[in-house]
Amino acid sequence: MDDAHGGRGALSAGRAITVVVGALLLAGCLRGQGARPSAWEGDRSIAFPPFHAQSAVQVGGNEQAYVLDGNLLRAVQIAMEDFFPKQSKDTPCWGRPEAYRYRVIRQGDVFFILIHEAPGSCGDAFIGVDTGARYAVGLDGRILRRSVGAEPEALPAPPSVDAGILDGAVLDGGAP
C-alpha cells in the first residue's frame, strides 16, 4: 500500500538513514588520527627541543639488553594513545604504532616525544606528509603540549620593536 506521499515514505527514510550513516563515517575519517580535540595544543610556552640535534641510541637491537624507566614508557604510551585511532583488525598500516618511530628527550619532569613515520614500513602504499606529532608529557602523565603535523621546531623570534630612532641621531625634541 502506498502512503500519503505516493509510496515514497519508506524510500525517503531509507535515504535519510543512508545519508546520516555516510556523514558519520565521513566525519570519523575527517577527524584524523587519535581521539584528540584538534584545536587543543596545550601550553605554547613549552618549547620543544630540537629532536635531531644529537644522535639517538637505537633501542631494540638484537641480543642487547636495555633498561627503560617506567615513567618514560608511560609517557610514550600516553602520547601514542592520544595520537593513534582506536585499533582494530581493519586499521590500515599508517594508523598503527609500529609504522612509526619515536624519539624521546627527558628534560627535568617533562618527556618530549616525537612521533614520525618510519620510511618504508608500509611499503609504497603510504607516503606520509606532515603526519607526525610532538608531545610534552609531564611525570604525572598529563599532556602539557601537543603539536600535530607541520610546525617549526622552535617558534620564530618576535621581530624587534623599533620606534624609528636611528643610531647616532640627536634627540632634540623637534627643535629647529
NUDOGU-197349 format. One record per atom (N, C-alpha, C): residue in three letters; z, x, y. Coordinates in steps of 0.02 Angstrom, whole numbers, padded with zeros to 5 digits, always signed. Layout:
% residues N
alaZXY
...
This chain:
% residues 176
met+00000+00041-00059
met+00000+00000+00000
met+00000+00043+00062
asp-00036+00020+00111
asp-00038+00056+00175
asp+00020+00033+00218
asp+00046+00079+00257
asp+00098+00060+00304
asp+00064+00037+00369
ala+00105+00027+00420
ala+00079+00000+00483
ala+00031+00049+00517
his+00029+00111+00496
his-00014+00161+00527
his-00076+00175+00486
gly-00093+00128+00443
gly-00155+00135+00405
gly-00148+00184+00347
gly-00086+00192+00319
gly-00078+00234+00261
gly-00070+00308+00277
arg-00065+00325+00340
arg-00062+00396+00358
arg+00010+00420+00369
gly+00060+00378+00361
gly+00130+00397+00373
gly+00152+00452+00327
ala+00138+00447+00263
ala+00159+00498+00215
ala+00122+00564+00228
leu+00059+00559+00245
leu+00020+00619+00260
leu+00047+00654+00322
ser+00064+00617+00373
ser+00092+00646+00434
ser+00159+00679+00420
ala+00201+00647+00381
ala+00267+00675+00364
ala+00257+00739+00324
gly+00210+00739+00277
gly+00195+00799+00238
gly+00170+00855+00282
arg+00127+00838+00329
arg+00102+00888+00376
arg+00158+00916+00419
ala+00202+00873+00441
ala+00258+00894+00483
ala+00303+00942+00444
ile+00317+00927+00381
ile+00358+00971+00340
ile+00324+01038+00331
thr+00259+01038+00319
thr+00221+01100+00311
thr+00224+01142+00374
val+00217+01110+00432
val+00219+01146+00496
val+00288+01176+00507
val+00341+01137+00493
val+00409+01162+00503
val+00424+01220+00456
val+00406+01214+00392
val+00418+01268+00344
val+00378+01330+00365
gly+00315+01320+00384
gly+00274+01376+00407
gly+00303+01411+00468
ala+00328+01371+00515
ala+00358+01400+00576
ala+00421+01440+00559
leu+00462+01414+00512
leu+00522+01451+00492
leu+00504+01516+00458
leu+00454+01515+00414
leu+00433+01577+00381
leu+00406+01627+00432
leu+00366+01603+00479
leu+00338+01648+00530
leu+00394+01675+00574
ala+00442+01634+00591
ala+00498+01658+00632
ala+00537+01712+00596
gly+00544+01705+00530
gly+00578+01756+00490
gly+00539+01821+00491
cys+00473+01818+00489
cys+00432+01879+00491
cys+00435+01911+00560
leu+00434+01870+00612
leu+00433+01897+00679
leu+00500+01927+00699
arg+00553+01905+00666
arg+00620+01930+00683
arg+00625+02005+00673
gly+00587+02031+00627
gly+00587+02103+00617
gly+00638+02123+00564
gln+00656+02186+00566
gln+00700+02213+00515
gln+00772+02197+00531
gly+00810+02184+00478
gly+00881+02177+00485
gly+00903+02111+00514
ala+00968+02104+00520
ala+00997+02042+00545
ala+01028+02054+00613
arg+00997+02093+00653
arg+01025+02111+00718
arg+00995+02068+00773
pro+01034+02050+00822
pro+01004+02017+00880
pro+00962+02069+00917
ser+00899+02054+00929
ser+00853+02104+00955
ser+00871+02129+01025
ala+00905+02089+01065
ala+00919+02110+01133
ala+00981+02155+01138
trp+01022+02158+01087
trp+01084+02196+01091
trp+01071+02270+01081
glu+01093+02311+01128
glu+01085+02383+01123
glu+01152+02418+01120
gly+01204+02386+01144
gly+01270+02417+01146
gly+01281+02455+01211
asp+01325+02503+01208
asp+01345+02541+01267
asp+01292+02593+01284
arg+01252+02580+01335
arg+01197+02626+01354
arg+01222+02691+01385
ser+01287+02695+01399
ser+01313+02758+01425
ser+01321+02810+01368
ile+01318+02787+01306
ile+01321+02833+01249
ile+01252+02864+01241
ala+01248+02929+01249
ala+01184+02964+01243
ala+01176+02991+01172
phe+01117+02977+01143
phe+01103+03004+01077
phe+01088+03078+01082
pro+01113+03117+01035
pro+01098+03189+01036
pro+01026+03200+01013
pro+00998+03258+01028
pro+00931+03273+01003
pro+00936+03287+00927
phe+00911+03242+00887
phe+00919+03246+00815
phe+00882+03305+00784
his+00829+03328+00815
his+00789+03382+00785
his+00799+03449+00821
ala+00851+03456+00861
ala+00863+03518+00897
ala+00885+03574+00850
gln+00913+03556+00794
gln+00934+03606+00744
gln+00911+03584+00676
ser+00904+03632+00630
ser+00883+03614+00563
ser+00941+03578+00528
ala+00923+03536+00481
ala+00972+03496+00444
ala+00976+03520+00372
val+01033+03510+00340
val+01041+03525+00270
val+01014+03467+00230
gln+00969+03481+00183
gln+00940+03428+00141
gln+00989+03412+00085
val+01017+03352+00086
val+01063+03331+00034
val+01022+03297-00021
gly+01039+03312-00083
gly+01003+03280-00138
gly+00961+03329-00177
gly+00971+03393-00166
gly+00933+03443-00203
gly+00954+03444-00277
asn+00912+03471-00318
asn+00925+03474-00390
asn+00984+03519-00406
glu+01027+03495-00450
glu+01083+03533-00477
glu+01127+03565-00423
gln+01133+03533-00368
gln+01175+03557-00313
gln+01231+03506-00302
ala+01292+03529-00294
ala+01348+03485-00281
ala+01358+03477-00205
tyr+01374+03418-00184
tyr+01386+03404-00113
tyr+01450+03364-00107
val+01486+03374-00054
val+01544+03334-00038
val+01527+03295+00025
leu+01530+03228+00021
leu+01515+03186+00078
leu+01578+03147+00097
asp+01593+03147+00160
asp+01650+03111+00187
asp+01640+03036+00181
gly+01692+03000+00163
gly+01687+02927+00156
gly+01670+02893+00221
asn+01696+02919+00277
asn+01679+02889+00342
asn+01605+02897+00358
leu+01577+02954+00339
leu+01505+02966+00350
leu+01464+02916+00309
leu+01483+02908+00246
leu+01446+02860+00204
leu+01452+02789+00231
arg+01511+02770+00254
arg+01519+02703+00282
arg+01477+02694+00344
ala+01474+02744+00388
ala+01434+02739+00449
ala+01361+02731+00433
val+01335+02769+00385
val+01265+02763+00365
val+01253+02694+00334
gln+01299+02671+00293
gln+01291+02605+00262
gln+01289+02550+00315
ile+01332+02554+00365
ile+01333+02504+00418
ile+01267+02504+00456
ala+01241+02563+00472
ala+01176+02566+00506
ala+01120+02538+00462
met+01121+02554+00397
met+01070+02529+00352
met+01073+02453+00346
glu+01132+02425+00340
glu+01139+02353+00334
glu+01116+02317+00397
asp+01124+02349+00454
asp+01100+02320+00517
asp+01024+02325+00523
phe+00996+02381+00501
phe+00925+02394+00511
phe+00880+02358+00461
phe+00899+02357+00398
phe+00855+02330+00346
phe+00867+02256+00333
pro+00813+02220+00317
pro+00821+02150+00299
pro+00857+02145+00232
lys+00882+02086+00217
lys+00914+02075+00153
lys+00863+02090+00098
gln+00884+02128+00048
gln+00839+02150-00005
gln+00829+02095-00058
ser+00769+02093-00085
ser+00753+02051-00143
ser+00701+02088-00183
lys+00683+02061-00240
lys+00633+02094-00282
lys+00564+02095-00247
asp+00555+02051-00198
asp+00491+02047-00163
asp+00489+02086-00098
thr+00543+02122-00082
thr+00544+02161-00020
thr+00492+02216-00025
pro+00447+02221+00024
pro+00395+02273+00021
pro+00425+02342+00029
cys+00387+02392+00010
cys+00410+02462+00013
cys+00438+02480+00081
trp+00404+02463+00136
trp+00425+02482+00203
trp+00491+02449+00224
gly+00514+02399+00187
gly+00576+02365+00203
gly+00634+02389+00160
arg+00624+02443+00123
arg+00676+02468+00078
arg+00705+02534+00104
pro+00771+02543+00097
pro+00803+02604+00122
pro+00775+02669+00094
glu+00752+02668+00032
glu+00727+02730+00001
glu+00661+02754+00031
ala+00629+02713+00072
ala+00566+02732+00105
ala+00579+02768+00172
tyr+00642+02783+00186
tyr+00661+02813+00250
tyr+00702+02876+00239
arg+00708+02915+00291
arg+00751+02974+00294
arg+00806+02961+00344
tyr+00862+02994+00335
tyr+00921+02983+00377
tyr+00947+03051+00401
arg+00956+03057+00466
arg+00988+03117+00495
arg+01053+03094+00527
val+01106+03132+00515
val+01172+03112+00540
val+01202+03172+00577
ile+01227+03159+00637
ile+01264+03208+00676
ile+01331+03176+00694
arg+01385+03212+00680
arg+01451+03186+00700
arg+01474+03224+00761
gln+01494+03185+00811
gln+01524+03213+00872
gln+01590+03177+00884
gly+01645+03210+00869
gly+01710+03179+00876
gly+01718+03119+00830
asp+01732+03061+00859
asp+01742+03000+00821
asp+01679+02957+00815
val+01621+02986+00830
val+01559+02948+00828
val+01508+02982+00782
phe+01477+02942+00739
phe+01422+02965+00697
phe+01357+02941+00730
phe+01312+02987+00742
phe+01246+02970+00768
phe+01198+02973+00709
ile+01162+02918+00698
ile+01119+02912+00639
ile+01048+02897+00661
leu+01002+02936+00635
leu+00930+02925+00647
leu+00900+02901+00582
ile+00867+02843+00584
ile+00831+02816+00526
ile+00757+02818+00544
his+00718+02854+00503
his+00646+02858+00516
his+00608+02859+00451
glu+00544+02841+00454
glu+00503+02835+00394
glu+00498+02902+00359
ala+00497+02900+00293
ala+00483+02959+00252
ala+00408+02958+00238
pro+00370+03003+00269
pro+00297+03002+00261
pro+00277+03002+00188
gly+00232+02958+00172
gly+00204+02955+00105
gly+00247+02918+00054
ser+00306+02895+00072
ser+00349+02862+00023
ser+00320+02795+00000
cys+00280+02764+00042
cys+00248+02700+00023
cys+00174+02709+00009
gly+00152+02771+00001
gly+00081+02783-00010
gly+00042+02769+00054
asp-00021+02751+00045
asp-00063+02736+00103
asp-00056+02664+00125
ala-00014+02626+00092
ala-00007+02555+00107
ala+00030+02542+00173
phe+00067+02592+00197
phe+00108+02581+00257
phe+00106+02642+00301
ile+00087+02632+00362
ile+00090+02685+00412
ile+00133+02657+00468
gly+00193+02684+00475
gly+00240+02658+00524
gly+00228+02688+00593
val+00236+02648+00643
val+00232+02671+00712
val+00294+02645+00748
asp+00337+02691+00767
asp+00397+02674+00805
asp+00440+02621+00771
thr+00448+02627+00706
thr+00488+02577+00671
thr+00557+02603+00651
gly+00574+02663+00672
gly+00639+02690+00657
gly+00692+02664+00704
ala+00752+02691+00696
ala+00808+02669+00738
ala+00859+02725+00745
arg+00898+02720+00798
arg+00954+02766+00808
arg+01017+02724+00818
tyr+01071+02748+00788
tyr+01135+02713+00792
tyr+01190+02761+00812
ala+01238+02735+00848
ala+01302+02769+00860
ala+01354+02724+00828
val+01389+02749+00778
val+01438+02710+00741
val+01506+02746+00747
gly+01557+02709+00768
gly+01624+02737+00775
gly+01659+02744+00709
leu+01712+02784+00708
leu+01752+02792+00647
leu+01781+02726+00623
asp+01790+02678+00668
asp+01817+02613+00649
asp+01763+02567+00619
gly+01701+02592+00614
gly+01648+02553+00582
gly+01609+02509+00630
arg+01623+02512+00694
arg+01586+02471+00742
arg+01523+02507+00765
ile+01469+02469+00772
ile+01408+02496+00801
ile+01419+02498+00877
leu+01418+02558+00905
leu+01430+02567+00976
leu+01366+02563+01016
arg+01312+02587+00986
arg+01246+02585+01020
arg+01192+02584+00967
arg+01137+02551+00985
arg+01079+02545+00941
arg+01016+02552+00983
ser+00968+02588+00956
ser+00903+02595+00988
ser+00851+02589+00933
val+00812+02535+00935
val+00762+02523+00884
val+00693+02534+00913
gly+00651+02570+00878
gly+00582+02582+00900
gly+00577+02641+00946
ala+00525+02641+00987
ala+00511+02699+01030
ala+00555+02697+01092
glu+00593+02748+01101
glu+00634+02756+01161
glu+00645+02831+01166
pro+00643+02859+01226
pro+00653+02931+01233
pro+00721+02953+01206
glu+00724+03016+01182
glu+00787+03044+01156
glu+00843+03039+01207
ala+00828+03054+01270
ala+00878+03051+01323
ala+00851+03010+01380
leu+00896+02977+01415
leu+00874+02938+01473
leu+00848+02985+01526
pro+00794+02967+01560
pro+00768+03011+01613
pro+00819+03019+01669
ala+00820+03078+01698
ala+00867+03090+01754
ala+00848+03046+01812
pro+00898+03016+01845
pro+00881+02974+01903
pro+00852+03017+01958
pro+00804+02990+01995
pro+00775+03029+02049
pro+00828+03043+02102
ser+00824+03102+02132
ser+00874+03118+02183
ser+00859+03076+02245
val+00912+03054+02276
val+00906+03013+02336
val+00898+03059+02396
asp+00848+03046+02435
asp+00834+03088+02493
asp+00831+03043+02554
ala+00870+03060+02605
ala+00871+03018+02665
ala+00816+03037+02714
gly+00774+03084+02695
gly+00719+03103+02739
gly+00734+03162+02784
ile+00787+03198+02771
ile+00804+03256+02813
ile+00772+03317+02782
leu+00734+03353+02821
leu+00702+03414+02798
leu+00750+03472+02802
asp+00744+03518+02754
asp+00785+03578+02756
asp+00770+03617+02820
gly+00822+03639+02853
gly+00814+03679+02914
gly+00804+03637+02976
ala+00802+03571+02971
ala+00792+03529+03030
ala+00857+03526+03070
val+00851+03526+03135
val+00909+03522+03179
val+00924+03448+03189
leu+00987+03431+03176
leu+01009+03361+03185
leu+01032+03353+03257
asp+00990+03324+03299
asp+01006+03317+03370
asp+01020+03245+03390
gly+01021+03200+03342
gly+01035+03130+03358
gly+00979+03096+03395
gly+00920+03125+03397
gly+00863+03095+03430
gly+00858+03111+03503
ala+00897+03159+03528
ala+00894+03177+03599
ala+00828+03211+03615
pro+00801+03196+03676
pro+00736+03226+03695
pro+00739+03300+03708
